[in-house]
């Protein structure tokens, strides 16, 4: 996956586990609230966070080439702003 922002399957597994935990906790709060379901979901989120650390999810970050920003950002290069500057 060179040049891709997609991430590795192991990283996506960690994301799915964390998302599942949020979903379980959210459903637990809406249904009652069911505190057992809420805390089970919270535990799943923690497990997903540990999994994310284990699979080194942050190594999937792609660092782009430094962008060269012109001194004048160009946001003021409209005909009206040029008339004001003249």
Backbone atoms as SQL, in Angstrom:
CREATE TABLE atoms (id INTEGER PRIMARY KEY, chain TEXT, resi INTEGER, resn TEXT, atom TEXT, x REAL, y REAL, z REAL);
INSERT INTO atoms VALUES
  (1, 'A', 1, 'UNK', 'N', 0.814, -1.192, 0.000),
  (2, 'A', 1, 'UNK', 'CA', 0.000, 0.000, 0.000),
  (3, 'A', 1, 'UNK', 'C', 0.858, 1.257, 0.000),
  (4, 'A', 2, 'UNK', 'N', 1.895, 1.243, -0.764),
  (5, 'A', 2, 'UNK', 'CA', 2.775, 2.399, -0.805),
  (6, 'A', 2, 'UNK', 'C', 2.012, 3.603, -1.352),
  (7, 'A', 3, 'UNK', 'N', 2.124, 4.713, -0.659),
  (8, 'A', 3, 'UNK', 'CA', 1.468, 5.932, -1.088),
  (9, 'A', 3, 'UNK', 'C', -0.019, 5.973, -0.770),
  (10, 'A', 4, 'UNK', 'N', -0.503, 5.024, -0.025),
  (11, 'A', 4, 'UNK', 'CA', -1.924, 4.957, 0.288),
  (12, 'A', 4, 'UNK', 'C', -2.169, 5.471, 1.703),
  (13, 'A', 5, 'UNK', 'N', -3.330, 6.043, 1.913),
  (14, 'A', 5, 'UNK', 'CA', -3.724, 6.497, 3.241),
  (15, 'A', 5, 'UNK', 'C', -4.673, 5.496, 3.897),
  (16, 'A', 6, 'UNK', 'N', -4.761, 4.297, 3.336),
  (17, 'A', 6, 'UNK', 'CA', -5.765, 3.345, 3.789),
  (18, 'A', 6, 'UNK', 'C', -5.436, 2.717, 5.135),
  (19, 'A', 7, 'UNK', 'N', -4.205, 2.522, 5.478),
  (20, 'A', 7, 'UNK', 'CA', -3.848, 1.886, 6.734),
  (21, 'A', 7, 'UNK', 'C', -3.787, 0.373, 6.590),
  (22, 'A', 8, 'UNK', 'N', -3.203, -0.260, 7.584),
  (23, 'A', 8, 'UNK', 'CA', -3.054, -1.715, 7.571),
  (24, 'A', 8, 'UNK', 'C', -4.312, -2.381, 8.114),
  (25, 'A', 9, 'UNK', 'N', -4.560, -3.628, 7.731),
  (26, 'A', 9, 'UNK', 'CA', -5.730, -4.344, 8.251),
  (27, 'A', 9, 'UNK', 'C', -5.729, -4.456, 9.780),
  (28, 'A', 10, 'UNK', 'N', -4.564, -4.627, 10.387),
  (29, 'A', 10, 'UNK', 'CA', -4.500, -4.711, 11.853),
  (30, 'A', 10, 'UNK', 'C', -4.949, -3.398, 12.492),
  (31, 'A', 11, 'UNK', 'N', -4.610, -2.288, 11.876),
  (32, 'A', 11, 'UNK', 'CA', -5.040, -0.986, 12.394),
  (33, 'A', 11, 'UNK', 'C', -6.552, -0.831, 12.264),
  (34, 'A', 12, 'UNK', 'N', -7.102, -1.284, 11.139),
  (35, 'A', 12, 'UNK', 'CA', -8.543, -1.199, 10.954),
  (36, 'A', 12, 'UNK', 'C', -9.279, -2.104, 11.928),
  (37, 'A', 13, 'UNK', 'N', -8.672, -3.238, 12.274),
  (38, 'A', 13, 'UNK', 'CA', -9.278, -4.111, 13.275),
  (39, 'A', 13, 'UNK', 'C', -9.391, -3.384, 14.613),
  (40, 'A', 14, 'UNK', 'N', -8.341, -2.669, 14.997),
  (41, 'A', 14, 'UNK', 'CA', -8.379, -1.899, 16.245),
  (42, 'A', 14, 'UNK', 'C', -9.469, -0.827, 16.183),
  (43, 'A', 15, 'UNK', 'N', -9.613, -0.174, 15.046),
  (44, 'A', 15, 'UNK', 'CA', -10.642, 0.853, 14.891),
  (45, 'A', 15, 'UNK', 'C', -12.036, 0.239, 14.996),
  (46, 'A', 16, 'UNK', 'N', -12.224, -0.924, 14.395),
  (47, 'A', 16, 'UNK', 'CA', -13.525, -1.588, 14.449),
  (48, 'A', 16, 'UNK', 'C', -13.858, -1.999, 15.881),
  (49, 'A', 17, 'UNK', 'N', -12.864, -2.484, 16.632),
  (50, 'A', 17, 'UNK', 'CA', -13.101, -2.868, 18.025),
  (51, 'A', 17, 'UNK', 'C', -13.485, -1.640, 18.851),
  (52, 'A', 18, 'UNK', 'N', -12.771, -0.535, 18.676),
  (53, 'A', 18, 'UNK', 'CA', -13.087, 0.687, 19.416),
  (54, 'A', 18, 'UNK', 'C', -14.484, 1.195, 19.042),
  (55, 'A', 19, 'UNK', 'N', -14.783, 1.199, 17.751),
  (56, 'A', 19, 'UNK', 'CA', -16.104, 1.648, 17.308),
  (57, 'A', 19, 'UNK', 'C', -17.201, 0.753, 17.875),
  (58, 'A', 20, 'UNK', 'N', -16.961, -0.549, 17.909),
  (59, 'A', 20, 'UNK', 'CA', -17.940, -1.478, 18.473),
  (60, 'A', 20, 'UNK', 'C', -18.187, -1.173, 19.946),
  (61, 'A', 21, 'UNK', 'N', -17.131, -0.849, 20.669),
  (62, 'A', 21, 'UNK', 'CA', -17.294, -0.487, 22.075),
  (63, 'A', 21, 'UNK', 'C', -18.140, 0.760, 22.254),
  (64, 'A', 22, 'UNK', 'N', -17.913, 1.762, 21.413),
  (65, 'A', 22, 'UNK', 'CA', -18.741, 2.975, 21.478),
  (66, 'A', 22, 'UNK', 'C', -20.197, 2.646, 21.152),
  (67, 'A', 23, 'UNK', 'N', -20.389, 1.771, 20.171),
  (68, 'A', 23, 'UNK', 'CA', -21.743, 1.391, 19.794),
  (69, 'A', 23, 'UNK', 'C', -22.440, 0.654, 20.935),
  (70, 'A', 24, 'UNK', 'N', -21.763, -0.285, 21.561),
  (71, 'A', 24, 'UNK', 'CA', -22.341, -1.024, 22.681),
  (72, 'A', 24, 'UNK', 'C', -22.673, -0.074, 23.836),
  (73, 'A', 25, 'UNK', 'N', -21.740, 0.813, 24.160),
  (74, 'A', 25, 'UNK', 'CA', -21.985, 1.773, 25.247),
  (75, 'A', 25, 'UNK', 'C', -23.144, 2.703, 24.920),
  (76, 'A', 26, 'UNK', 'N', -23.191, 3.177, 23.695),
  (77, 'A', 26, 'UNK', 'CA', -24.274, 4.072, 23.292),
  (78, 'A', 26, 'UNK', 'C', -25.629, 3.394, 23.355),
  (79, 'A', 27, 'UNK', 'N', -25.691, 2.165, 22.873),
  (80, 'A', 27, 'UNK', 'CA', -26.948, 1.430, 22.944),
  (81, 'A', 27, 'UNK', 'C', -27.330, 1.147, 24.397),
  (82, 'A', 28, 'UNK', 'N', -26.331, 0.889, 25.230),
  (83, 'A', 28, 'UNK', 'CA', -26.602, 0.675, 26.645),
  (84, 'A', 28, 'UNK', 'C', -27.184, 1.903, 27.314),
  (85, 'A', 29, 'UNK', 'N', -26.736, 3.079, 26.907),
  (86, 'A', 29, 'UNK', 'CA', -27.280, 4.310, 27.489),
  (87, 'A', 29, 'UNK', 'C', -28.694, 4.590, 26.999),
  (88, 'A', 30, 'UNK', 'N', -28.945, 4.288, 25.727),
  (89, 'A', 30, 'UNK', 'CA', -30.265, 4.560, 25.164),
  (90, 'A', 30, 'UNK', 'C', -31.293, 3.565, 25.707),
  (91, 'A', 31, 'UNK', 'N', -30.880, 2.338, 25.945),
  (92, 'A', 31, 'UNK', 'CA', -31.815, 1.285, 26.383),
  (93, 'A', 31, 'UNK', 'C', -31.920, 1.251, 27.896),
  (94, 'A', 32, 'UNK', 'N', -32.472, 2.241, 28.445),
  (95, 'A', 32, 'UNK', 'CA', -32.768, 2.113, 29.875),
  (96, 'A', 32, 'UNK', 'C', -32.377, 3.254, 30.769),
  (97, 'A', 33, 'UNK', 'N', -31.224, 3.523, 31.105),
  (98, 'A', 33, 'UNK', 'CA', -29.913, 3.035, 30.672),
  (99, 'A', 33, 'UNK', 'C', -29.561, 1.686, 31.298),
  (100, 'A', 34, 'UNK', 'N', -28.894, 0.887, 30.516),
  (101, 'A', 34, 'UNK', 'CA', -28.377, -0.396, 30.985),
  (102, 'A', 34, 'UNK', 'C', -26.898, -0.197, 31.305),
  (103, 'A', 35, 'UNK', 'N', -26.601, -0.034, 32.581),
  (104, 'A', 35, 'UNK', 'CA', -25.232, 0.272, 32.981),
  (105, 'A', 35, 'UNK', 'C', -24.285, -0.890, 32.725),
  (106, 'A', 36, 'UNK', 'N', -24.790, -2.098, 32.747),
  (107, 'A', 36, 'UNK', 'CA', -23.932, -3.262, 32.454),
  (108, 'A', 36, 'UNK', 'C', -23.461, -3.193, 31.007),
  (109, 'A', 37, 'UNK', 'N', -24.393, -2.907, 30.082),
  (110, 'A', 37, 'UNK', 'CA', -24.019, -2.786, 28.667),
  (111, 'A', 37, 'UNK', 'C', -23.062, -1.606, 28.467),
  (112, 'A', 38, 'UNK', 'N', -23.314, -0.517, 29.185),
  (113, 'A', 38, 'UNK', 'CA', -22.430, 0.640, 29.072),
  (114, 'A', 38, 'UNK', 'C', -21.004, 0.280, 29.473),
  (115, 'A', 39, 'UNK', 'N', -20.843, -0.381, 30.617),
  (116, 'A', 39, 'UNK', 'CA', -19.498, -0.702, 31.096),
  (117, 'A', 39, 'UNK', 'C', -18.843, -1.795, 30.268),
  (118, 'A', 40, 'UNK', 'N', -19.625, -2.708, 29.710),
  (119, 'A', 40, 'UNK', 'CA', -19.055, -3.702, 28.787),
  (120, 'A', 40, 'UNK', 'C', -18.511, -2.983, 27.550),
  (121, 'A', 41, 'UNK', 'N', -19.280, -2.030, 27.025),
  (122, 'A', 41, 'UNK', 'CA', -18.812, -1.243, 25.877),
  (123, 'A', 41, 'UNK', 'C', -17.573, -0.441, 26.208),
  (124, 'A', 42, 'UNK', 'N', -17.532, 0.123, 27.417),
  (125, 'A', 42, 'UNK', 'CA', -16.340, 0.874, 27.830),
  (126, 'A', 42, 'UNK', 'C', -15.127, -0.044, 27.898),
  (127, 'A', 43, 'UNK', 'N', -15.333, -1.270, 28.386),
  (128, 'A', 43, 'UNK', 'CA', -14.231, -2.233, 28.440),
  (129, 'A', 43, 'UNK', 'C', -13.761, -2.609, 27.039),
  (130, 'A', 44, 'UNK', 'N', -14.690, -2.727, 26.103),
  (131, 'A', 44, 'UNK', 'CA', -14.329, -3.037, 24.715),
  (132, 'A', 44, 'UNK', 'C', -13.517, -1.893, 24.114),
  (133, 'A', 45, 'UNK', 'N', -13.878, -0.652, 24.433),
  (134, 'A', 45, 'UNK', 'CA', -13.105, 0.506, 23.959),
  (135, 'A', 45, 'UNK', 'C', -11.681, 0.446, 24.504),
  (136, 'A', 46, 'UNK', 'N', -11.539, 0.127, 25.775),
  (137, 'A', 46, 'UNK', 'CA', -10.202, 0.030, 26.373),
  (138, 'A', 46, 'UNK', 'C', -9.407, -1.087, 25.709),
  (139, 'A', 47, 'UNK', 'N', -10.044, -2.229, 25.470),
  (140, 'A', 47, 'UNK', 'CA', -9.366, -3.336, 24.791),
  (141, 'A', 47, 'UNK', 'C', -8.939, -2.903, 23.388),
  (142, 'A', 48, 'UNK', 'N', -9.799, -2.182, 22.691),
  (143, 'A', 48, 'UNK', 'CA', -9.451, -1.674, 21.361),
  (144, 'A', 48, 'UNK', 'C', -8.291, -0.695, 21.409),
  (145, 'A', 49, 'UNK', 'N', -8.237, 0.128, 22.457),
  (146, 'A', 49, 'UNK', 'CA', -7.114, 1.058, 22.609),
  (147, 'A', 49, 'UNK', 'C', -5.806, 0.320, 22.843),
  (148, 'A', 50, 'UNK', 'N', -5.874, -0.730, 23.664),
  (149, 'A', 50, 'UNK', 'CA', -4.670, -1.546, 23.888),
  (150, 'A', 50, 'UNK', 'C', -4.260, -2.225, 22.589),
  (151, 'A', 51, 'UNK', 'N', -5.227, -2.742, 21.850),
  (152, 'A', 51, 'UNK', 'CA', -4.934, -3.359, 20.556),
  (153, 'A', 51, 'UNK', 'C', -4.302, -2.357, 19.597),
  (154, 'A', 52, 'UNK', 'N', -4.786, -1.123, 19.613),
  (155, 'A', 52, 'UNK', 'CA', -4.232, -0.083, 18.746),
  (156, 'A', 52, 'UNK', 'C', -2.770, 0.196, 19.089),
  (157, 'A', 53, 'UNK', 'N', -2.446, 0.187, 20.380),
  (158, 'A', 53, 'UNK', 'CA', -1.052, 0.404, 20.789),
  (159, 'A', 53, 'UNK', 'C', -0.194, -0.789, 20.369),
  (160, 'A', 54, 'UNK', 'N', -0.736, -1.996, 20.535),
  (161, 'A', 54, 'UNK', 'CA', 0.025, -3.207, 20.203),
  (162, 'A', 54, 'UNK', 'C', 0.345, -3.265, 18.706),
  (163, 'A', 55, 'UNK', 'N', -0.631, -2.924, 17.853),
  (164, 'A', 55, 'UNK', 'CA', -0.391, -2.988, 16.407),
  (165, 'A', 55, 'UNK', 'C', 0.291, -1.727, 15.885),
  (166, 'A', 56, 'UNK', 'N', 0.611, -0.790, 16.774),
  (167, 'A', 56, 'UNK', 'CA', 1.302, 0.453, 16.418),
  (168, 'A', 56, 'UNK', 'C', 0.535, 1.215, 15.335),
  (169, 'A', 57, 'UNK', 'N', -0.693, 1.572, 15.675),
  (170, 'A', 57, 'UNK', 'CA', -1.594, 2.204, 14.719),
  (171, 'A', 57, 'UNK', 'C', -1.053, 3.541, 14.200),
  (172, 'A', 58, 'UNK', 'N', -0.254, 4.228, 15.005),
  (173, 'A', 58, 'UNK', 'CA', 0.243, 5.535, 14.576),
  (174, 'A', 58, 'UNK', 'C', 1.346, 5.436, 13.531),
  (175, 'A', 59, 'UNK', 'N', 1.854, 4.227, 13.269),
  (176, 'A', 59, 'UNK', 'CA', 2.846, 4.093, 12.199),
  (177, 'A', 59, 'UNK', 'C', 2.187, 4.172, 10.830),
  (178, 'A', 60, 'UNK', 'N', 0.859, 4.157, 10.776),
  (179, 'A', 60, 'UNK', 'CA', 0.142, 4.285, 9.510),
  (180, 'A', 60, 'UNK', 'C', 0.050, 5.727, 9.036),
  (181, 'A', 61, 'UNK', 'N', 0.461, 6.668, 9.851),
  (182, 'A', 61, 'UNK', 'CA', 0.354, 8.083, 9.500),
  (183, 'A', 61, 'UNK', 'C', 1.312, 8.376, 8.354),
  (184, 'A', 62, 'UNK', 'N', 0.794, 9.016, 7.318),
  (185, 'A', 62, 'UNK', 'CA', 1.602, 9.380, 6.166),
  (186, 'A', 62, 'UNK', 'C', 1.989, 10.843, 6.315),
  (187, 'A', 63, 'UNK', 'N', 3.273, 11.100, 6.295),
  (188, 'A', 63, 'UNK', 'CA', 3.753, 12.473, 6.401),
  (189, 'A', 63, 'UNK', 'C', 4.029, 12.967, 4.983),
  (190, 'A', 64, 'UNK', 'N', 3.283, 13.972, 4.567),
  (191, 'A', 64, 'UNK', 'CA', 3.434, 14.531, 3.230),
  (192, 'A', 64, 'UNK', 'C', 4.678, 15.410, 3.164),
  (193, 'A', 65, 'UNK', 'N', 5.057, 15.715, 1.940),
  (194, 'A', 65, 'UNK', 'CA', 6.140, 16.663, 1.722),
  (195, 'A', 65, 'UNK', 'C', 5.732, 18.002, 2.315),
  (196, 'A', 66, 'UNK', 'N', 6.689, 18.772, 2.835),
  (197, 'A', 66, 'UNK', 'CA', 6.325, 20.092, 3.368),
  (198, 'A', 66, 'UNK', 'C', 5.717, 20.972, 2.270),
  (199, 'A', 67, 'UNK', 'N', 4.659, 21.634, 2.620),
  (200, 'A', 67, 'UNK', 'CA', 4.005, 22.520, 1.650),
  (201, 'A', 67, 'UNK', 'C', 4.652, 23.897, 1.715),
  (202, 'A', 68, 'UNK', 'N', 4.887, 24.463, 0.569),
  (203, 'A', 68, 'UNK', 'CA', 5.460, 25.808, 0.497),
  (204, 'A', 68, 'UNK', 'C', 4.300, 26.784, 0.385),
  (205, 'A', 69, 'UNK', 'N', 4.151, 27.579, 1.409),
  (206, 'A', 69, 'UNK', 'CA', 3.071, 28.556, 1.434),
  (207, 'A', 69, 'UNK', 'C', 3.627, 29.907, 0.982),
  (208, 'A', 70, 'UNK', 'N', 2.996, 30.516, -0.006),
  (209, 'A', 70, 'UNK', 'CA', 3.467, 31.843, -0.417),
  (210, 'A', 70, 'UNK', 'C', 3.219, 32.853, 0.700),
  (211, 'A', 71, 'UNK', 'N', 4.014, 33.915, 0.682),
  (212, 'A', 71, 'UNK', 'CA', 3.870, 34.937, 1.719),
  (213, 'A', 71, 'UNK', 'C', 2.461, 35.518, 1.719),
  (214, 'A', 72, 'UNK', 'N', 1.941, 35.790, 0.527),
  (215, 'A', 72, 'UNK', 'CA', 0.573, 36.252, 0.404),
  (216, 'A', 72, 'UNK', 'C', -0.261, 35.021, 0.090),
  (217, 'A', 73, 'UNK', 'N', -1.171, 34.665, 0.978),
  (218, 'A', 73, 'UNK', 'CA', -1.901, 33.407, 0.846),
  (219, 'A', 73, 'UNK', 'C', -2.793, 33.350, -0.389),
  (220, 'A', 74, 'UNK', 'N', -2.997, 34.439, -1.059),
  (221, 'A', 74, 'UNK', 'CA', -3.836, 34.436, -2.241),
  (222, 'A', 74, 'UNK', 'C', -5.306, 34.638, -1.920),
  (223, 'A', 75, 'UNK', 'N', -5.646, 34.604, -0.651),
  (224, 'A', 75, 'UNK', 'CA', -7.048, 34.775, -0.273),
  (225, 'A', 75, 'UNK', 'C', -7.523, 36.188, -0.573),
  (226, 'A', 76, 'UNK', 'N', -6.570, 37.112, -0.606),
  (227, 'A', 76, 'UNK', 'CA', -6.943, 38.502, -0.853),
  (228, 'A', 76, 'UNK', 'C', -6.688, 38.924, -2.298),
  (229, 'A', 77, 'UNK', 'N', -6.457, 37.952, -3.182),
  (230, 'A', 77, 'UNK', 'CA', -6.180, 38.274, -4.576),
  (231, 'A', 77, 'UNK', 'C', -7.453, 38.306, -5.410),
  (232, 'A', 78, 'UNK', 'N', -8.457, 38.918, -4.892),
  (233, 'A', 78, 'UNK', 'CA', -9.713, 39.082, -5.639),
  (234, 'A', 78, 'UNK', 'C', -9.662, 40.459, -6.288),
  (235, 'A', 79, 'UNK', 'N', -10.446, 40.660, -7.334),
  (236, 'A', 79, 'UNK', 'CA', -10.452, 41.986, -7.978),
  (237, 'A', 79, 'UNK', 'C', -10.806, 43.115, -7.015),
  (238, 'A', 80, 'UNK', 'N', -11.703, 42.854, -6.085),
  (239, 'A', 80, 'UNK', 'CA', -12.076, 43.917, -5.151),
  (240, 'A', 80, 'UNK', 'C', -10.929, 44.261, -4.239),
  (241, 'A', 81, 'UNK', 'N', -10.174, 43.251, -3.776),
  (242, 'A', 81, 'UNK', 'CA', -9.074, 43.536, -2.868),
  (243, 'A', 81, 'UNK', 'C', -7.929, 44.228, -3.605),
  (244, 'A', 82, 'UNK', 'N', -7.742, 43.916, -4.893),
  (245, 'A', 82, 'UNK', 'CA', -6.719, 44.601, -5.674),
  (246, 'A', 82, 'UNK', 'C', -7.087, 46.063, -5.854),
  (247, 'A', 83, 'UNK', 'N', -8.376, 46.351, -5.991),
  (248, 'A', 83, 'UNK', 'CA', -8.799, 47.738, -6.142),
  (249, 'A', 83, 'UNK', 'C', -8.577, 48.505, -4.841),
  (250, 'A', 84, 'UNK', 'N', -8.747, 47.822, -3.714),
  (251, 'A', 84, 'UNK', 'CA', -8.516, 48.475, -2.423),
  (252, 'A', 84, 'UNK', 'C', -7.042, 48.747, -2.234),
  (253, 'A', 85, 'UNK', 'N', -6.172, 47.814, -2.667),
  (254, 'A', 85, 'UNK', 'CA', -4.734, 47.964, -2.490),
  (255, 'A', 85, 'UNK', 'C', -4.156, 49.043, -3.404),
  (256, 'A', 86, 'UNK', 'N', -4.818, 49.351, -4.512),
  (257, 'A', 86, 'UNK', 'CA', -4.280, 50.318, -5.485),
  (258, 'A', 86, 'UNK', 'C', -4.406, 51.728, -5.034);
